[in-house]
Every structure is written in structure tokens, then in C-alpha cells.
Amino acid sequence: MSRGGAKPGERRGGRKKGSKNKRTRELEAAKKEAAKKIETAIGKGAFKGDAHDYLMTVYKNPKKKEAVRIDAAGKAIKFEKPALAAVDTTIKGKTTVTVKAMTFPDAS
């Protein structure tokens, strides 16, 4: 004997999809508070972008020491140029490979 309950695909109770949990809300509030403290300490001109944007402003700034710029560029490159992935080059089945040698006359 069925007592009702949720039908397939039906959600009842719990957090709505996409809503933030308590820890996420607390972390975001702490981040906003830290940003306010930094802005108070540094001033209204504090940087507004994300970490990658900040690294770009550092490595593109010719007034910074070269060592600092190189360090910032090395850390930012992971976000600008993805690392190459390994590629499987296994050839399955019968394959014919023809190799032709080429010679070039001496340029001297």
C-alpha cells in the first residue's frame, strides 16, 4: 500500500538547485569583509580583477623588476596556454608506410 511520497522526478524539501550552502555563504561573506579591509588599508584604487588579471598587470608592467615580472608570467601562463596532453598514436590493423629519403646539394 503506497503512502504517497515524492513521484519520480519530483523534489520535495531540501535546498533548491543552485542555491549556496552555509559554508559557501560564510566564505563569500568573509571574502567581502577581507576585500573591504584591503580597500580601507590600500585605498579606493585597489585592484578589482581576479588573480589572473592581477598577474597580467604585474608581468606587463615595465616599471617592475624583471625577476618579479618573470615570476608573475610563469604563474599566469598556466591560465593562458594549456599544457599539452599526451596523445595515443597507436596504429591498429595493417598499415603500409613509405619513407623517401631526400638529399640536398651543398650550399657552399
NORURZI-V143962 format. One record per backbone hydrogen bond with DSSP energy under -1.0 kcal/mol. NH is the residue of the N-H (numbers start at 0). CO is the residue of the C=O. If there is no record, write none. Layout:
nh=NH co=CO
nh=NH co=CO
This chain:
nh=9 co=6
nh=18 co=15
nh=24 co=20
nh=25 co=21
nh=26 co=22
nh=27 co=23
nh=28 co=24
nh=29 co=25
nh=30 co=26
nh=31 co=27
nh=32 co=28
nh=33 co=29
nh=34 co=30
nh=35 co=31
nh=36 co=32
nh=37 co=33
nh=38 co=34
nh=39 co=35
nh=40 co=36
nh=41 co=37
nh=42 co=38
nh=45 co=42
nh=53 co=49
nh=54 co=50
nh=55 co=51
nh=56 co=52
nh=57 co=53
nh=58 co=54
nh=59 co=55
nh=60 co=57
nh=63 co=60
nh=68 co=64
nh=69 co=65
nh=70 co=66
nh=71 co=67
nh=72 co=68
nh=73 co=69
nh=74 co=70
nh=75 co=71
nh=76 co=72
nh=78 co=75
nh=80 co=76
